[in-house]
Amino acid sequence: MKTRITELFGIEHPIIQGGMHYVGFAEMAAAVSEAGGLGIITGLTQRTPEGLRAEIRRCREMTKKPFGVNLTFLPSVTPPDYPGFVRTIIEEGIKIVETAGNNPAQVMPFFKEAGVKVIHKCTSVRHSKKAEAIGCDAVSVDGFECGGHPGEDDVPNFILLPRAAEELKIPFVASGGMADGRSLVAAMALGAEGMNMGTRFMATKDAPIHQNVKDALVAASELDTRLIMRPLRNTERVLNNAGVAKIVEKEKQLGNGIKFEDILNEVAGVYPKIMKDGDMDAGAWSCGMVAGLIHDVPTVKELITRIMKEADDIIAKRLTGALRG
Ligand SMILES: Cc1cc2nc3c(=O)[nH]c(=O)nc-3n(C[C@H](O)[C@H](O)[C@H](O)COP(=O)(O)O)c2cc1C
């Protein structure tokens, strides 16, 4: 399948693996890129620019195909060394960066000068237009269904994607709720040029995370995610568990007066406990409603091959058949 996204990034299939904290290690990114998609290393999981440099080099040992790095700008107690991360990305010859969170305007001149293509992840049409205006090459349009931070507008992809198509000139991929060939064809029908997946890629043999997380995703339904931190205007969609139940209860009790410190135990330092140790009640970790569409744990290669075949069948058989009557 050839789209403006496959052309822009030099990849075979229009499928991107979005940055994921404590999941987007070299193994994950390399598996996706080797299978013909675009794998992405999560920059901040590496904590320091030197750590990221080593991870990029590890990934290069695993694949010669293009892969990218995610740089997330979110509110943080101790801000990371962003200038250092930007320098490392450029010095290591990375040519694709996924930015997310705050507007990446400050880092754009450095990336543009180094010939780095930037895809910014946005949860609204106005942020997507802003990304286009500051020179981003593409956007990843993240609907309300998505795992992680859906923003505060709560617009699902059936509305958000065609609205983005009405307003944008640069290409965009659909993100949030994407799982299979049906998702890809639907996303393209709504104006996207490919799709970005997070949660679905966690439930693969290649994802370098604890088996308990993969089992939890297969067991979960579309009803099992919760929105937390809305009163802090930092809404996150997470899989429900005992730690999340505590957060939801505190939010109910404290209302809009809640402070980050009130839920610190259930949100800070949780990712390694979940992803490495498999302690499934440790606290909040991002997960999309798409968990309801995850029923198995294939390899990344099997997953991507299956998606492309399914998409092909839907277009060539079901849709073309419907046209013929
Ligand atoms: C466990 C997990 C961690 C994530 N961490 C990040 C992150 O650090 N930075 C980021 O930009 N997006 C992050 N995301 C969001 C994904 O990149 C992607 O946009 C999202 O998962 C898409 O929705 P989906 O899960 O329905 O596919 C994370 C998602 C998950 C599931």
The ligand as a Gaussian input file, in Angstrom:
#p B3LYP/6-31G(d) Opt

LIG

0 1
 C        1.590000       1.978000      27.737000
 C        1.543000       3.199000      26.886000
 C        2.488000       4.195000      27.065000
 C        2.470000       5.338000      26.267000
 N        3.454000       6.280000      26.437000
 C        3.508000       7.340000      25.583000
 C        4.580000       8.265000      25.658000
 O        5.474000       8.150000      26.501000
 N        4.581000       9.298000      24.777000
 C        3.611000       9.452000      23.824000
 O        3.680000      10.379000      23.030000
 N        2.566000       8.595000      23.736000
 C        2.497000       7.544000      24.589000
 N        1.475000       6.637000      24.464000
 C        0.438000       6.847000      23.414000
 C        0.727000       6.037000      22.133000
 O        1.893000       6.472000      21.490000
 C       -0.426000       6.128000      21.130000
 O       -0.634000       7.465000      20.751000
 C       -1.716000       5.565000      21.680000
 O       -1.468000       4.370000      22.371000
 C       -2.706000       5.323000      20.556000
 O       -3.890000       4.763000      21.036000
 P       -4.173000       3.170000      21.109000
 O       -3.537000       2.715000      22.365000
 O       -5.641000       3.076000      21.110000
 O       -3.516000       2.540000      19.904000
 C        1.457000       5.506000      25.279000
 C        0.486000       4.504000      25.117000
 C        0.526000       3.359000      25.887000
 C       -0.528000       2.301000      25.666000

